[in-house]
Amino acid sequence: ARCAAAAAAAPPVREGVVVVVDNYDSFTYNVCQYLGDLGCDFDVVRNDEITLEELEAAKPRAVLISPGPGAPEDSGISLGVCTQVGKHTPVMGICMGHQCIGQAYGGKVTRAPVGVMHGKTSMVNHEGLGVLRDMPQPFMAARYHSLVVDKETFPEDLEPTAWSDDGMVMALRHRTLPIHGVQFHPESIITPEGKAILKTWLELVDEFHLGR
């Protein structure tokens, strides 16, 4: 009985590891596979299985917000991760995670003018900043989305760092905090540079902690 009670009281994630917030998306498995390949120590927790207070108490090394169905308001703690945890912890958002960053800082998430982009590729042009430093110019990326962070009402706190060939914002970063987002899917096999992008993010996480 004591063992059962201890198990029930165990924290949802271990202290000091990278935490992947799963927005109930099958792509989360692919993200985690890449993180494992890169030697990253991580835990996965679904967006409604942990509170922001529990997450902060675990002092995560970084947090990755996964893709997911629906809109940012369907993402459980993800919006709070962007504004609360992201003040002092590196955060990366992929697809809906990227949209969560945009919405959390005052941007509008709207229907993509080009329509649904599911399993399609685009060439991505970028500024060579953040997670896209050292990436080829341009590079091909997989897109699975129907929503975008609206470029006409882009938040002042955020900086767009990449665009698709149809003019949609494909990556962003916070101007002062260690927060990065990509609209495309780096974990897809049709994003050839995808693993390198996640590797760069992990390098940025290391640099953040070394600089503290």
C-alpha atoms as a printed R data frame, in Angstrom:
    type eleno elety resid chain resno      x      y       z
1   ATOM     1    CA   ALA     A     1  0.000  0.000   0.000
2   ATOM     2    CA   ARG     A     2  2.862  2.331   0.838
3   ATOM     3    CA   CYS     A     3  4.476  1.652  -2.549
4   ATOM     4    CA   ALA     A     4  1.197  2.364  -4.316
5   ATOM     5    CA   ALA     A     5  0.807  5.609  -2.394
6   ATOM     6    CA   ALA     A     6  4.343  6.649  -3.257
7   ATOM     7    CA   ALA     A     7  3.759  5.894  -6.929
8   ATOM     8    CA   ALA     A     8  0.553  7.904  -6.913
9   ATOM     9    CA   ALA     A     9  2.394 10.846  -5.381
10  ATOM    10    CA   ALA     A    10  5.306 10.697  -7.832
11  ATOM    11    CA   PRO     A    11  5.767 13.883  -9.859
12  ATOM    12    CA   PRO     A    12  4.634 13.733 -13.505
13  ATOM    13    CA   VAL     A    13  8.151 14.541 -14.744
14  ATOM    14    CA   ARG     A    14 11.682 14.205 -13.398
15  ATOM    15    CA   GLU     A    15 13.570 17.228 -12.214
16  ATOM    16    CA   GLY     A    16 16.016 18.932 -14.549
17  ATOM    17    CA   VAL     A    17 15.234 17.179 -17.846
18  ATOM    18    CA   VAL     A    18 13.774 18.461 -21.099
19  ATOM    19    CA   VAL     A    19  9.984 18.171 -20.894
20  ATOM    20    CA   VAL     A    20  7.913 17.498 -24.005
21  ATOM    21    CA   VAL     A    21  4.318 18.730 -23.628
22  ATOM    22    CA   ASP     A    22  2.264 16.374 -25.761
23  ATOM    23    CA   ASN     A    23 -0.770 18.019 -27.349
24  ATOM    24    CA   TYR     A    24 -2.285 14.619 -28.119
25  ATOM    25    CA   ASP     A    25 -0.561 14.341 -31.484
26  ATOM    26    CA   SER     A    26  1.015 11.325 -33.160
27  ATOM    27    CA   PHE     A    27  3.912 13.493 -34.350
28  ATOM    28    CA   THR     A    28  5.055 13.746 -30.721
29  ATOM    29    CA   TYR     A    29  6.496 10.242 -31.077
30  ATOM    30    CA   ASN     A    30  8.651 11.376 -34.005
31  ATOM    31    CA   VAL     A    31  9.838 14.443 -32.086
32  ATOM    32    CA   CYS     A    32 10.847 12.235 -29.171
33  ATOM    33    CA   GLN     A    33 12.613  9.791 -31.471
34  ATOM    34    CA   TYR     A    34 14.771 12.625 -32.816
35  ATOM    35    CA   LEU     A    35 15.469 13.941 -29.307
36  ATOM    36    CA   GLY     A    36 16.557 10.458 -28.256
37  ATOM    37    CA   ASP     A    37 18.775 10.130 -31.312
38  ATOM    38    CA   LEU     A    38 20.431 13.407 -30.272
39  ATOM    39    CA   GLY     A    39 21.164 12.104 -26.771
40  ATOM    40    CA   CYS     A    40 18.596 14.300 -25.050
41  ATOM    41    CA   ASP     A    41 17.273 13.208 -21.641
42  ATOM    42    CA   PHE     A    42 13.549 13.981 -21.699
43  ATOM    43    CA   ASP     A    43 10.163 13.194 -20.205
44  ATOM    44    CA   VAL     A    44  6.790 13.415 -21.987
45  ATOM    45    CA   VAL     A    45  3.619 14.652 -20.319
46  ATOM    46    CA   ARG     A    46  0.246 15.360 -21.879
47  ATOM    47    CA   ASN     A    47 -1.032 18.906 -21.796
48  ATOM    48    CA   ASP     A    48 -3.688 18.166 -19.163
49  ATOM    49    CA   GLU     A    49 -1.700 15.794 -16.941
50  ATOM    50    CA   ILE     A    50  0.415 18.399 -15.193
51  ATOM    51    CA   THR     A    51 -0.142 21.900 -13.838
52  ATOM    52    CA   LEU     A    52  2.107 24.839 -14.565
53  ATOM    53    CA   GLU     A    53  3.063 24.847 -10.883
54  ATOM    54    CA   GLU     A    54  4.114 21.190 -11.025
55  ATOM    55    CA   LEU     A    55  6.076 21.815 -14.197
56  ATOM    56    CA   GLU     A    56  7.919 24.784 -12.724
57  ATOM    57    CA   ALA     A    57  8.629 22.859  -9.521
58  ATOM    58    CA   ALA     A    58 10.427 20.229 -11.628
59  ATOM    59    CA   LYS     A    59 12.847 22.926 -12.864
60  ATOM    60    CA   PRO     A    60 12.936 21.577 -16.418
61  ATOM    61    CA   ARG     A    61 16.065 22.140 -18.460
62  ATOM    62    CA   ALA     A    62 13.801 23.190 -21.337
63  ATOM    63    CA   VAL     A    63 10.261 22.612 -22.599
64  ATOM    64    CA   LEU     A    64  9.175 21.583 -26.094
65  ATOM    65    CA   ILE     A    65  5.519 22.126 -27.009
66  ATOM    66    CA   SER     A    66  4.426 19.520 -29.535
67  ATOM    67    CA   PRO     A    67  2.177 19.795 -32.560
68  ATOM    68    CA   GLY     A    68 -1.484 19.048 -31.987
69  ATOM    69    CA   PRO     A    69 -4.983 19.167 -33.434
70  ATOM    70    CA   GLY     A    70 -7.214 22.185 -33.055
71  ATOM    71    CA   ALA     A    71 -6.163 25.663 -31.995
72  ATOM    72    CA   PRO     A    72 -3.959 27.051 -29.192
73  ATOM    73    CA   GLU     A    73 -6.925 27.319 -26.838
74  ATOM    74    CA   ASP     A    74 -7.223 23.514 -27.044
75  ATOM    75    CA   SER     A    75 -3.637 23.021 -25.849
76  ATOM    76    CA   GLY     A    76 -4.007 22.720 -22.070
77  ATOM    77    CA   ILE     A    77 -1.022 24.241 -20.272
78  ATOM    78    CA   SER     A    78  0.820 25.117 -23.482
79  ATOM    79    CA   LEU     A    79 -0.165 28.798 -23.558
80  ATOM    80    CA   GLY     A    80  0.893 29.184 -19.934
81  ATOM    81    CA   VAL     A    81  4.196 27.482 -20.663
82  ATOM    82    CA   CYS     A    82  4.941 30.228 -23.186
83  ATOM    83    CA   THR     A    83  4.247 33.146 -20.845
84  ATOM    84    CA   GLN     A    84  5.068 31.712 -17.417
85  ATOM    85    CA   VAL     A    85  7.713 29.015 -17.821
86  ATOM    86    CA   GLY     A    86  9.303 30.754 -20.796
87  ATOM    87    CA   LYS     A    87 10.319 33.719 -18.619
88  ATOM    88    CA   HIS     A    88 13.210 31.685 -17.216
89  ATOM    89    CA   THR     A    89 13.360 28.406 -19.185
90  ATOM    90    CA   PRO     A    90 14.058 27.723 -22.879
91  ATOM    91    CA   VAL     A    91 10.888 26.850 -24.810
92  ATOM    92    CA   MET     A    92 10.406 25.582 -28.343
93  ATOM    93    CA   GLY     A    93  7.052 25.199 -30.078
94  ATOM    94    CA   ILE     A    94  6.366 23.093 -33.156
95  ATOM    95    CA   CYS     A    95  3.323 23.755 -35.389
96  ATOM    96    CA   MET     A    96  0.540 24.337 -32.838
97  ATOM    97    CA   GLY     A    97  3.271 24.951 -30.276
98  ATOM    98    CA   HIS     A    98  4.538 27.740 -32.541
99  ATOM    99    CA   GLN     A    99  0.991 29.116 -32.775
100 ATOM   100    CA   CYS     A   100  0.715 28.983 -28.966
101 ATOM   101    CA   ILE     A   101  3.757 31.258 -28.706
102 ATOM   102    CA   GLY     A   102  2.216 33.699 -31.157
103 ATOM   103    CA   GLN     A   103 -1.152 33.791 -29.390
104 ATOM   104    CA   ALA     A   104  0.321 33.877 -25.879
105 ATOM   105    CA   TYR     A   105  2.187 37.086 -26.693
106 ATOM   106    CA   GLY     A   106 -0.786 38.852 -28.222
107 ATOM   107    CA   GLY     A   107 -0.792 37.711 -31.832
108 ATOM   108    CA   LYS     A   108 -3.742 36.412 -33.805
109 ATOM   109    CA   VAL     A   109 -3.899 32.835 -35.033
110 ATOM   110    CA   THR     A   110 -5.985 32.742 -38.183
111 ATOM   111    CA   ARG     A   111 -6.870 30.448 -41.050
112 ATOM   112    CA   ALA     A   112 -4.028 30.169 -43.506
113 ATOM   113    CA   PRO     A   113 -4.931 32.127 -46.665
114 ATOM   114    CA   VAL     A   114 -3.466 29.332 -48.771
115 ATOM   115    CA   GLY     A   115 -5.813 26.759 -47.213
116 ATOM   116    CA   VAL     A   116 -5.020 23.446 -45.589
117 ATOM   117    CA   MET     A   117 -1.384 22.382 -45.867
118 ATOM   118    CA   HIS     A   118 -1.299 18.741 -44.828
119 ATOM   119    CA   GLY     A   119  1.677 16.667 -45.901
120 ATOM   120    CA   LYS     A   120  2.869 19.322 -48.331
121 ATOM   121    CA   THR     A   121  6.330 20.803 -48.630
122 ATOM   122    CA   SER     A   122  7.467 24.383 -49.048
123 ATOM   123    CA   MET     A   123 10.797 26.094 -49.425
124 ATOM   124    CA   VAL     A   124 11.601 28.105 -46.312
125 ATOM   125    CA   ASN     A   125 13.610 31.311 -46.524
126 ATOM   126    CA   HIS     A   126 15.114 32.510 -43.267
127 ATOM   127    CA   GLU     A   127 17.345 35.001 -41.465
128 ATOM   128    CA   GLY     A   128 19.789 32.397 -40.120
129 ATOM   129    CA   LEU     A   129 18.742 33.191 -36.555
130 ATOM   130    CA   GLY     A   130 17.960 31.041 -33.525
131 ATOM   131    CA   VAL     A   131 17.166 27.428 -34.311
132 ATOM   132    CA   LEU     A   132 17.749 28.132 -38.014
133 ATOM   133    CA   ARG     A   133 21.342 29.290 -37.697
134 ATOM   134    CA   ASP     A   134 23.640 27.357 -40.028
135 ATOM   135    CA   MET     A   135 20.675 26.021 -42.037
136 ATOM   136    CA   PRO     A   136 20.813 26.037 -45.863
137 ATOM   137    CA   GLN     A   137 19.160 28.961 -47.622
138 ATOM   138    CA   PRO     A   138 16.462 28.065 -48.460
139 ATOM   139    CA   PHE     A   139 15.552 24.599 -47.162
140 ATOM   140    CA   MET     A   140 12.573 22.304 -47.716
141 ATOM   141    CA   ALA     A   141 10.114 21.715 -44.876
142 ATOM   142    CA   ALA     A   142  6.993 19.661 -44.254
143 ATOM   143    CA   ARG     A   143  3.765 21.487 -43.476
144 ATOM   144    CA   TYR     A   144  0.726 20.033 -41.713
145 ATOM   145    CA   HIS     A   145 -1.452 22.972 -40.715
146 ATOM   146    CA   SER     A   146 -4.481 25.068 -41.548
147 ATOM   147    CA   LEU     A   147 -3.766 27.900 -39.070
148 ATOM   148    CA   VAL     A   148 -0.944 30.463 -38.976
149 ATOM   149    CA   VAL     A   149  0.285 33.287 -36.777
150 ATOM   150    CA   ASP     A   150 -1.044 36.322 -38.635
151 ATOM   151    CA   LYS     A   151  1.872 38.337 -40.018
152 ATOM   152    CA   GLU     A   152 -0.206 41.546 -40.197
153 ATOM   153    CA   THR     A   153 -0.785 41.628 -36.411
154 ATOM   154    CA   PHE     A   154  2.519 40.084 -35.347
155 ATOM   155    CA   PRO     A   155  3.305 40.745 -31.660
156 ATOM   156    CA   GLU     A   156  6.013 43.306 -30.889
157 ATOM   157    CA   ASP     A   157  7.664 40.925 -28.409
158 ATOM   158    CA   LEU     A   158  8.247 38.368 -31.164
159 ATOM   159    CA   GLU     A   159 10.403 38.420 -34.265
160 ATOM   160    CA   PRO     A   160  9.564 36.486 -37.446
161 ATOM   161    CA   THR     A   161 12.684 34.657 -38.625
162 ATOM   162    CA   ALA     A   162 11.488 32.553 -41.581
163 ATOM   163    CA   TRP     A   163  8.856 32.606 -44.307
164 ATOM   164    CA   SER     A   164  7.412 30.088 -46.736
165 ATOM   165    CA   ASP     A   165  7.414 30.650 -50.473
166 ATOM   166    CA   ASP     A   166  3.734 31.608 -50.144
167 ATOM   167    CA   GLY     A   167  4.513 34.330 -47.598
168 ATOM   168    CA   MET     A   168  3.467 32.663 -44.329
169 ATOM   169    CA   VAL     A   169  5.574 33.039 -41.170
170 ATOM   170    CA   MET     A   170  7.407 29.738 -40.722
171 ATOM   171    CA   ALA     A   171  9.532 30.521 -37.660
172 ATOM   172    CA   LEU     A   172  9.735 33.060 -34.865
173 ATOM   173    CA   ARG     A   173 11.622 33.845 -31.708
174 ATOM   174    CA   HIS     A   174 11.080 36.062 -28.688
175 ATOM   175    CA   ARG     A   175 13.163 39.219 -28.776
176 ATOM   176    CA   THR     A   176 14.471 38.869 -25.203
177 ATOM   177    CA   LEU     A   177 13.479 35.436 -23.876
178 ATOM   178    CA   PRO     A   178 14.766 31.952 -24.898
179 ATOM   179    CA   ILE     A   179 11.608 31.090 -26.839
180 ATOM   180    CA   HIS     A   180 11.563 29.749 -30.401
181 ATOM   181    CA   GLY     A   181  8.834 28.404 -32.663
182 ATOM   182    CA   VAL     A   182  8.591 26.720 -36.053
183 ATOM   183    CA   GLN     A   183  5.350 26.341 -38.000
184 ATOM   184    CA   PHE     A   184  6.687 23.469 -40.098
185 ATOM   185    CA   HIS     A   185  7.476 19.957 -38.837
186 ATOM   186    CA   PRO     A   186 11.208 19.335 -38.271
187 ATOM   187    CA   GLU     A   187 10.428 15.775 -37.114
188 ATOM   188    CA   SER     A   188  8.998 14.809 -40.517
189 ATOM   189    CA   ILE     A   189 11.157 12.781 -42.884
190 ATOM   190    CA   ILE     A   190 10.255 15.286 -45.603
191 ATOM   191    CA   THR     A   191 12.096 18.027 -43.698
192 ATOM   192    CA   PRO     A   192 15.673 16.946 -44.493
193 ATOM   193    CA   GLU     A   193 17.215 19.490 -42.091
194 ATOM   194    CA   GLY     A   194 14.765 18.666 -39.295
195 ATOM   195    CA   LYS     A   195 17.065 16.764 -36.954
196 ATOM   196    CA   ALA     A   196 19.730 19.442 -37.382
197 ATOM   197    CA   ILE     A   197 17.179 22.089 -36.347
198 ATOM   198    CA   LEU     A   198 16.362 20.199 -33.138
199 ATOM   199    CA   LYS     A   199 20.090 19.728 -32.524
200 ATOM   200    CA   THR     A   200 20.572 23.481 -32.829
201 ATOM   201    CA   TRP     A   201 17.772 24.067 -30.328
202 ATOM   202    CA   LEU     A   202 19.455 21.729 -27.836
203 ATOM   203    CA   GLU     A   203 22.699 23.653 -28.393
204 ATOM   204    CA   LEU     A   204 20.850 26.908 -27.651
205 ATOM   205    CA   VAL     A   205 19.502 25.327 -24.456
206 ATOM   206    CA   ASP     A   206 23.070 24.410 -23.430
207 ATOM   207    CA   GLU     A   207 24.247 27.949 -24.221
208 ATOM   208    CA   PHE     A   208 21.420 29.437 -22.156
209 ATOM   209    CA   HIS     A   209 22.360 27.418 -19.095
210 ATOM   210    CA   LEU     A   210 26.089 28.058 -19.510
211 ATOM   211    CA   GLY     A   211 25.371 31.784 -19.631
212 ATOM   212    CA   ARG     A   212 23.332 31.934 -16.437
